[in-house]
């Protein structure tokens, strides 16, 4: 009994760590897959005038993880590798826990009305851009309270760059 009472807390903590680590690996894999699927789709010629199908595909593939376009930079997203004003992405520390934001560059979402629900009039992208990228930032936090007191929430960022076919 004494030995069990000494070893049991360590084993339980290790079990919780393994569960949260497994969740982290699964989350990263799912978010990465959604990013790659979005980049593959946006590289195809029919997608050159709208981001709608790409945003919907990333949300669909990332099922189980709430992903949506970043409300601060939905229109005219800047380059996710070199963000700049006036439509810079939301800083990592302001993304809510358990939420992910999708960025498409170069973005073609419409200005008026904002093409949130894919019902606006699309505009054409610059023909000088030959690479497109999709980036997803997801704020992951540990599930177990014991672990969350030691490991803070952090942002998982995945980006996929694909050469266009148009």
N, C-alpha and C positions, 0 to 999 in steps of 0.2 A: 504494500500500500504506500509506504513512504517513497519508494523508488518511483512508483507510478506518479505520485503527486509531484515529484520533482521533474520528471521527464514530460508529463502531459502538457504543461503550458508551452514548453518549447515546441513540441510536436504540433500543437494547435496553431501556434503562430506561424510555423513553417507551412502548414496546410493553407492558412489564409494568404500567406505570401504567394504560394504557388497558384492559388485561385486567381488572385489579382494579376499576377504575371501572365497567366493564361489569357485573361481578359484583355490585357494590354497587347499581347501578340496577335490575338484575334482581331482586335480593333484596328491595329496597324495594317494587317493583311486586308481587311474588308475596305478600309479607306483607300489603301493603295490600289486595290482592284477597281474601285469606283472611279478613281482618278484616271487610271489607264483606259478604262472603257470610255470615259468622257473625251479624253484626248484622241482616242482612235476614231470616235464618231465625228468629232469636230474637224478632223483632217479630211473628211470626205467632201466632195464637191457640193452636194445638196445642202450642206450646213453653212455655206459661206455667207448667207444673209440673215441668219438668226441663231441665237444661242438656246432657243427653247428646247429643242430635242436633246441637246447636250445636258442642260440643267436637269431635265426630267430623267435622263438616263443615269446621271450620277446619283440623283435622289433614289432612283429605283434600285440600282446595284448596291448602294449603301444602305439597303433596307435594315432596319433595326437601329440605325444611327440617324438622328435627325439632322439632315443636311439641307441647306437652303442657300440661295445666293446671298452674299453679304449685303445687307440693306444699305450700308454706307457707300458701297461702290458698285452697285448693280449696273449702273449706266456708265459705259466707257471705262471699265476697269483699267487701271494702269498696269504696267508690267509687274507681275508678282515678285520678280527677282530684283526690281528696281522701282519700288513704289514711289509715287510722287503725287503732289497735289493736282487738282483739287479733289480727286476721287480716290484717295489712298485707302487701302484695305484697313479694316478694323484692327487695332493693335492686339497682339496675342493676349495681353492681360485683361482685355475687355470682352473677350469671347466668353459667353456663359458656359459653365460646366455642363458637359453632356450635349453640347451643340456644336455643329460643324458648319463652316461657311465655304461656299464654292466660288472660285474665281476663274474666269476665262479670259485669256489674253491672246490676241486682241479681241476685245469684247465688241459685240454687235447688237447688244440689247438696245431697244429704242429709248429715246428720250421722252417723248410725249405720245401716248402715255407710257409709263415705265412698263416694260415687257415682262412683268412679274409672272403673269399667268399665260404668257405666250399668245396674246391676242392683239399685240400692237403691230404697226407697220415696220418691218425690218429695214435697216439701211445697209448699204454695202460696206464691206471691209476694205481696207487699203490693199491694193494688189501688190504692194511692195513687201508685205509680210509673207514669208514663206514657211515660217514655223508658227505653230499655235501651241499654247500650253493650257493645261487645266491644273489648278491647285486646290487642294482641300486642306483647311485648317480645322482640326477637331480638338476640343478641350476635353481631355480625358481626366477622370478623377477615380481614385481607388474606391471600391465598393465597401470594403470592410472598415468600420470605424477605427479599429486599432491601427490599421495600415495608413489610413488617411491622416491620422495625427502625426505620422512620421514622414510620409511621402506626400508632398503637396500636389495639387492638380497641375498639369502641364499640357502644352499644346503639341499635338502630333501634326506635322506638316508634311504633306506629300505633294509632289509636283511631277507632271508627266509632260514632256515636250515632244511633239510629233511634227514631221515635215508634211506640208499640205499636198493634196493632189490637185489643187486648182490654181 
